[in-house]
Amino acid sequence: MTDTSVSPPLIRILHLEDSRVDHALVKFALQRSQLPCELTLVDTMDDFRAALTSGQFDIVLADYHLPGFTGLDAWDEAQVLGSELPFVILSGAIGEASAVDAMHRGVSDYLLKDSMHRLSHVIERALEMSQTKRAKARADAELAESRQRLAELAEHLQATIEQERADIAREIHDDIGGSLAAVKLDLAWVGRRARDEETLSHVNTAMEMLQHALGASQRIMMNLRPPILDQGLVAAVLWLATSFERRTGLAVSVRRSSEFIEVPHAVQLVAYRTAQEGLTNIGKHAEASAVDIDLSDREGVLTLEVTDNGRGLGPDELRKAKSFGLLGLKERAAKVGGWLDVSSSPAGTALILSVPLTQAGVPDGNDNGNQEAHDQSDFV
C-alpha cells in the first residue's frame, strides 16, 4: 500500500546567538519537539544582514543581549532591509519593559530561555501569525485594487454620461429645435394667409402645441447640459434655483461670496450636479418650505451647501439616500480632490460639497467647455 502522507515542510530558522551552548540547547529542544527544522547560526550583525538578504529563511530566532547590539537592534535592521520574516526574541534575561517595547515595535513574540520546552509552539504560532498577516495584506491589496477599478469605472461611466448628455443636448438644439423653429415659421406664414375661421383655429391650436414642444425641448436640453454653465458656476446655480422655484413654488435663497467664481470645468460640473441632485431630492422628499444655497470660494476652498427646513431623514432613509445618487456625487467629488457630506435632523437636511482649489493637477472636466455652448434664444 502506497503511503500518501505528506511530510511537513522543513522550517528554516536563522538563529542569532553568540553562545554555542545556547545554540545547542535550542537545537536539542527543537529535536525533542520533533519540529522539522534547520538552524543556521550567526553571531554578528554583518552575518545577520547577509543571511537575511539571502532570502533562505522562514523565521528569525534572536537572543536579546549580543556583543555590541541587542535583539531589537537586529529587528530594526531587519525592517530596514524590508524583511517580513517573523521575529522571535529568545533571551535569558529580558526585562518586562524590554519585552513590552519589543512587542509594541512589531516583534512576533518573545520567550525566556528557561521555558525552552515551549519553543516549538512559539515558532509555529509566529509562523501562523505571519502567514495570516501576509494573507490579510494580500487581501487588502486586492480589495484596494478592486476599489480603484470600481472608482475608475464609475469615473468612466460619469464621463460617458456627461458626454452623452452633451451630445443629446446638441442634437435637441440643432436638429429638433431647428426643425420645430422652422415649423413655427411655416405655421405663422399659414396663419397670416388663412381666411376662414376653422383653418385659423387649427393653426392656432398647432402653434400652441408647437410652443409647448419648443418649451419641453428647451427644458430637456437645459437639464441635460445647460448652456448657462458657460456663463460660470454662480450663474448656473442661480438658474437652477430660479427653475426650482418656478417648478415647485418653494423659496430658494442663494448666497455667494462673489458674482463670479472661477473654477476648473471639472469642479464646476461636480458643483452643478451636486446642487441639481440636492434640489431634486428636496423637491421629492423633504416637504420643506424654504431652501438655502451657499456658494463660496473663500480660503481657497469651493464650498457648496444646499440646506432645507424639511422633515429631515431618519437613519434608514439617510443610508438609502447615500446609496445611489449621492454616492455617485461622492465619487465625483473625490475625483477632483473634494468630499461630500450629508447631515440630517428633524430640522432639515444639509448637503455640503467641499473642493480645495489650490491643489495641483485638478483634472479638466468632461463637459467639453465652450464647445457645447448654445444660445438659449435660438429656441424662441
Phi, psi and omega per residue, in radians:
M1 nan 2.291 -3.085
T2 -1.371 2.349 3.109
D3 -1.449 1.962 -3.090
T4 -1.688 0.063 -3.126
S5 -1.187 2.550 -3.114
V6 -1.869 2.233 3.126
S7 -1.201 2.472 3.111
P8 -1.101 2.570 -3.100
P9 -1.139 2.592 3.121
L10 -1.295 2.226 3.134
I11 -1.595 2.106 -3.117
R12 -1.660 1.989 -3.026
I13 -1.895 2.225 3.001
L14 -1.643 1.962 -3.048
H15 -1.801 1.976 3.103
L16 -1.682 1.799 -3.002
E17 -2.713 2.352 -3.140
D18 -1.677 -0.089 -3.128
S19 -1.859 2.086 3.107
R20 -1.164 -0.549 3.115
V21 -1.131 -0.826 3.126
D22 -1.124 -0.614 3.095
H23 -1.104 -0.711 3.120
A24 -1.159 -0.657 3.111
L25 -1.123 -0.706 3.102
V26 -1.094 -0.775 -3.136
K27 -1.089 -0.733 -3.138
F28 -1.132 -0.735 3.139
A29 -1.095 -0.697 -3.137
L30 -1.251 -0.593 3.072
Q31 -1.144 -0.710 3.130
R32 -1.124 -0.611 3.129
S33 -1.376 -0.113 -3.141
Q34 1.046 0.544 3.056
L35 -1.413 2.081 -3.130
P36 -1.201 1.900 -3.056
C37 -2.624 2.927 3.108
E38 -2.402 2.115 -3.083
L39 -1.750 2.378 3.013
T40 -2.128 2.157 -3.050
L41 -1.667 2.300 2.959
V42 -2.329 2.636 -3.102
D43 -2.360 0.118 3.067
T44 -2.234 2.793 3.139
M45 -1.154 -0.626 3.130
D46 -1.130 -0.777 3.114
D47 -1.146 -0.620 3.114
F48 -1.105 -0.791 3.114
R49 -1.059 -0.811 -3.106
A50 -1.088 -0.708 3.139
A51 -1.168 -0.714 3.130
L52 -1.070 -0.789 -3.069
T53 -1.231 -0.269 3.126
S54 -1.233 -0.407 3.121
G55 1.217 0.441 -3.043
Q56 -1.791 0.163 -2.999
F57 -2.169 2.772 -3.134
D58 -1.850 -0.420 -3.063
I59 -2.765 2.654 3.088
V60 -1.929 2.290 3.049
L61 -2.073 1.986 -2.968
A62 -2.198 2.393 2.957
D63 -1.211 2.783 3.139
Y64 -1.541 -0.826 -3.119
H65 -1.688 1.990 -3.128
L66 -2.246 2.755 -3.106
P67 -1.090 1.899 3.062
G68 1.537 -0.116 3.122
F69 -2.777 3.040 -3.129
T70 -2.090 3.003 3.080
G71 -1.084 -0.579 3.098
L72 -1.206 -0.583 3.039
D73 -1.092 -0.704 3.093
A74 -1.129 -0.686 3.082
W75 -1.061 -0.791 3.126
D76 -1.070 -0.716 3.123
E77 -1.121 -0.671 3.102
A78 -1.084 -0.663 3.107
Q79 -1.181 -0.668 3.098
V80 -1.078 -0.658 -3.138
L81 -1.385 -0.053 3.109
G82 1.371 0.366 -3.131
S83 -1.276 2.419 3.070
E84 -1.942 0.247 -3.125
L85 -1.204 2.468 3.007
P86 -1.073 2.548 -2.978
F87 -2.289 2.041 -3.120
V88 -2.039 2.251 3.069
I89 -1.621 2.219 3.110
L90 -2.102 1.953 -3.006
S91 -2.449 2.683 3.073
G92 -1.593 -0.260 -3.053
A93 -2.619 0.971 3.057
I94 -1.644 2.214 -3.128
G95 -1.293 2.875 -3.122
E96 -1.094 -0.719 -3.138
A97 -1.095 -0.712 3.129
S98 -1.176 -0.662 3.123
A99 -1.135 -0.750 3.108
V100 -1.113 -0.735 3.124
D101 -1.075 -0.716 3.140
A102 -1.091 -0.761 -3.141
M103 -1.166 -0.676 3.115
H104 -1.120 -0.565 -3.103
R105 -1.442 -0.088 3.022
G106 1.963 0.027 3.086
V107 -1.068 2.433 -3.037
S108 -1.132 -0.778 -3.089
D109 -2.934 3.000 3.022
Y110 -2.483 2.735 -3.108
L111 -2.608 2.412 3.063
L112 -1.399 2.546 -3.056
K113 -1.170 -0.363 3.086
D114 -1.410 0.031 3.046
S115 -2.001 0.639 -3.037
M116 -1.050 -0.422 -3.128
H117 -1.132 -0.301 3.133
R118 -1.666 0.064 -3.001
L119 -1.080 -0.785 -3.109
S120 -1.095 -0.685 3.121
H121 -1.118 -0.738 3.139
V122 -1.114 -0.715 3.139
I123 -1.131 -0.807 -3.136
E124 -1.099 -0.701 3.123
R125 -1.151 -0.729 3.119
A126 -1.089 -0.683 3.109
L127 -1.161 -0.729 3.115
E128 -1.095 -0.769 3.133
M129 -1.111 -0.669 3.125
S130 -1.146 -0.742 3.106
Q131 -1.100 -0.717 3.115
T132 -1.106 -0.734 -3.140
K133 -1.106 -0.745 3.127
R134 -1.165 -0.683 3.111
A135 -1.112 -0.707 3.106
K136 -1.143 -0.704 3.124
A137 -1.091 -0.728 3.104
R138 -1.122 -0.740 3.131
A139 -1.122 -0.716 3.112
D140 -1.103 -0.713 3.134
A141 -1.142 -0.728 3.111
E142 -1.141 -0.678 3.106
L143 -1.139 -0.751 3.119
A144 -1.100 -0.690 3.107
E145 -1.142 -0.702 3.117
S146 -1.108 -0.762 3.112
R147 -1.103 -0.670 3.111
Q148 -1.118 -0.729 3.113
R149 -1.122 -0.698 3.112
L150 -1.129 -0.701 3.114
A151 -1.123 -0.711 3.110
E152 -1.146 -0.672 3.091
L153 -1.125 -0.758 3.114
A154 -1.077 -0.716 3.107
E155 -1.103 -0.744 3.130
H156 -1.117 -0.736 3.138
L157 -1.121 -0.731 3.122
Q158 -1.119 -0.729 3.114
A159 -1.108 -0.710 3.124
T160 -1.122 -0.753 3.129
I161 -1.061 -0.798 -3.138
E162 -1.113 -0.690 3.125
Q163 -1.137 -0.734 3.126
E164 -1.153 -0.674 3.080
R165 -1.062 -0.776 3.132
A166 -1.113 -0.718 3.132
D167 -1.126 -0.771 3.134
I168 -1.127 -0.741 3.119
A169 -1.058 -0.712 3.116
R170 -1.133 -0.714 3.126
E171 -1.149 -0.709 3.098
I172 -1.063 -0.770 -3.114
H173 -1.172 -0.878 -3.012
D174 -1.342 -0.741 -3.031
D175 -1.622 -1.128 -3.071
I176 -1.158 -0.829 -3.130
G177 -1.066 -0.755 3.133
G178 -1.125 -0.711 3.137
S179 -1.149 -0.751 3.134
L180 -1.131 -0.664 3.106
A181 -1.121 -0.685 3.117
A182 -1.158 -0.712 3.103
V183 -1.105 -0.666 3.129
K184 -1.077 -0.740 3.116
L185 -1.109 -0.728 3.132
D186 -1.143 -0.714 3.115
L187 -1.129 -0.683 3.101
A188 -1.099 -0.669 3.109
W189 -1.118 -0.780 3.125
V190 -1.098 -0.725 -3.113
G191 -1.091 -0.649 -3.140
R192 -1.214 -0.408 -3.089
R193 -1.835 -0.122 3.131
A194 -1.258 2.477 -3.096
R195 -1.966 -0.585 -3.071
D196 -1.582 2.659 -3.056
E197 -1.136 -0.652 -3.090
E198 -1.121 -0.755 3.107
T199 -1.106 -0.763 3.122
L200 -1.068 -0.663 3.130
S201 -1.097 -0.767 3.128
H202 -1.149 -0.690 3.124
V203 -1.099 -0.778 -3.134
N204 -1.121 -0.697 3.092
T205 -1.099 -0.761 3.128
A206 -1.105 -0.672 3.116
M207 -1.109 -0.676 3.129
E208 -1.142 -0.776 3.119
M209 -1.133 -0.660 3.124
L210 -1.144 -0.729 3.111
Q211 -1.106 -0.646 3.076
H212 -1.110 -0.749 3.124
A213 -1.127 -0.688 3.087
L214 -1.090 -0.768 3.119
G215 -1.108 -0.730 3.116
A216 -1.130 -0.717 3.126
S217 -1.087 -0.763 3.127
Q218 -1.132 -0.701 -3.132
R219 -1.144 -0.739 3.118
I220 -1.119 -0.757 -3.140
M221 -1.088 -0.737 -3.134
M222 -1.137 -0.639 3.112
N223 -1.239 -0.587 -3.137
L224 -1.241 -0.933 -3.138
R225 -2.760 1.505 -3.028
P226 -1.134 2.236 3.070
P227 -1.028 -0.381 -3.106
I228 -1.136 -0.278 3.038
L229 -1.006 -0.518 -3.135
D230 -1.286 -0.163 3.060
Q231 -1.635 0.025 3.077
G232 1.959 2.835 -3.076
L233 -1.152 -0.720 -3.120
V234 -1.061 -0.820 -3.138
A235 -1.082 -0.678 -3.125
A236 -1.171 -0.722 3.132
V237 -1.191 -0.683 3.082
L238 -1.085 -0.698 3.101
W239 -1.117 -0.742 3.087
L240 -1.018 -0.781 -3.115
A241 -1.123 -0.762 3.137
T242 -1.109 -0.771 3.123
S243 -1.088 -0.706 3.139
F244 -1.137 -0.749 3.094
E245 -1.042 -0.786 -3.097
R246 -1.162 -0.608 -3.075
R247 -1.397 -0.640 -3.010
T248 -1.912 -0.361 -3.068
G249 1.430 0.031 3.111
L250 -1.458 2.423 3.105
A251 -1.318 2.314 3.125
V252 -2.136 2.144 3.087
S253 -1.794 2.174 -3.135
V254 -1.976 2.066 3.056
R255 -1.934 2.398 -3.137
R256 -2.432 2.655 -3.110
S257 -1.294 -0.409 3.070
S258 -2.780 2.947 -3.110
E259 -1.354 -0.301 3.082
F260 -2.452 2.095 3.114
I261 -1.978 1.997 -3.080
E262 -1.555 2.098 3.117
V263 -2.415 2.762 3.064
P264 -1.052 2.728 -3.103
H265 -0.988 -0.703 -3.113
A266 -1.100 -0.756 -3.138
V267 -1.177 -0.713 3.118
Q268 -1.022 -0.755 -3.108
L269 -1.196 -0.698 3.101
V270 -1.082 -0.776 -3.141
A271 -1.127 -0.727 3.140
Y272 -1.102 -0.831 -3.134
R273 -1.140 -0.578 3.090
T274 -1.131 -0.825 3.105
A275 -1.088 -0.704 3.138
Q276 -1.098 -0.792 -3.140
E277 -1.149 -0.708 3.133
G278 -1.082 -0.790 3.132
L279 -1.165 -0.667 3.105
T280 -1.070 -0.780 3.132
N281 -1.133 -0.668 3.108
I282 -1.100 -0.793 -3.139
G283 -1.091 -0.555 -3.098
K284 -1.485 -0.671 -2.883
H285 -2.170 -0.428 -2.849
A286 -1.297 -0.521 -3.018
E287 0.963 0.775 -3.080
A288 -1.627 2.861 3.052
S289 -1.978 -0.188 3.137
A290 -2.685 2.608 -3.136
V291 -2.305 2.435 3.086
D292 -2.116 2.377 3.041
I293 -2.153 2.151 3.061
D294 -1.958 2.210 -3.127
L295 -2.231 2.118 -3.043
S296 -2.547 2.603 3.015
D297 -2.155 0.499 -3.112
R298 -1.204 2.576 3.072
E299 0.991 0.549 3.045
G300 1.262 0.316 3.132
V301 -2.253 2.169 3.024
L302 -1.365 2.176 3.119
T303 -2.186 2.196 3.052
L304 -2.134 2.125 -3.140
E305 -2.190 2.145 3.107
V306 -1.992 1.999 -3.097
T307 -2.194 2.688 3.080
D308 -2.407 2.878 3.127
N309 -1.848 0.556 -3.085
G310 -1.387 -2.810 -3.008
R311 -1.363 -0.150 -3.131
G312 1.348 3.084 -3.115
L313 -2.110 2.347 3.017
G314 -1.305 2.977 -3.128
P315 -0.966 -0.752 -3.135
D316 -1.158 -0.748 3.129
E317 -1.149 -0.650 -3.126
L318 -1.164 -0.715 3.083
R319 -1.109 -0.702 3.118
K320 -1.161 -0.715 -3.131
A321 -1.110 -0.554 -3.099
K322 -1.412 -0.135 -2.939
S323 -1.427 -0.430 -3.034
F324 -2.155 -1.516 -3.050
G325 -1.046 -0.825 -3.104
L326 -1.223 -0.547 3.073
L327 -1.109 -0.703 3.071
G328 -1.097 -0.670 3.091
L329 -1.146 -0.641 3.097
K330 -1.102 -0.705 3.094
E331 -1.103 -0.751 3.118
R332 -1.052 -0.815 -3.121
A333 -1.062 -0.727 -3.129
A334 -1.101 -0.606 -3.103
K335 -1.190 -0.376 3.076
V336 -1.860 0.318 3.068
G337 1.414 0.283 -3.112
G338 -1.977 -2.929 3.129
W339 -2.643 2.782 -3.102
L340 -2.189 2.305 3.110
D341 -2.107 2.491 3.073
V342 -2.222 2.186 3.069
S343 -2.281 2.560 -3.086
S344 -2.575 2.577 3.095
S345 -2.636 3.019 3.080
P346 -1.030 -0.272 3.128
A347 -1.532 -0.099 3.127
G348 2.456 -3.048 -3.077
T349 -2.262 2.519 3.105
A350 -2.206 2.295 3.057
L351 -2.004 2.062 -2.991
I352 -2.167 2.130 3.048
L353 -1.875 2.292 3.088
S354 -2.253 2.244 3.137
V355 -2.380 1.981 3.037
P356 -1.100 2.277 -3.108
L357 -1.690 -0.160 -3.078
T358 -1.580 -0.111 -3.121
Q359 -1.235 2.663 3.132
A360 -1.492 2.644 2.995
G361 1.302 0.532 3.034
V362 -1.178 2.128 -3.065
P363 -1.163 2.623 3.087
D364 -1.259 2.738 -3.068
G365 -1.362 3.043 -3.140
N366 -1.907 0.371 -3.092
D367 -1.676 0.124 3.059
N368 1.151 0.310 3.038
G369 0.951 -2.372 -3.097
N370 -1.338 -0.147 -3.097
Q371 -1.038 -0.542 -3.076
E372 -1.688 0.168 -3.096
A373 -1.238 2.441 3.093
H374 -2.448 2.530 3.108
D375 -1.348 2.110 -3.113
Q376 -1.084 -0.455 -3.090
S377 -1.215 -0.238 3.127
D378 -1.085 -0.418 -3.112
F379 -1.392 -0.301 -2.962
V380 -1.478 nan nan
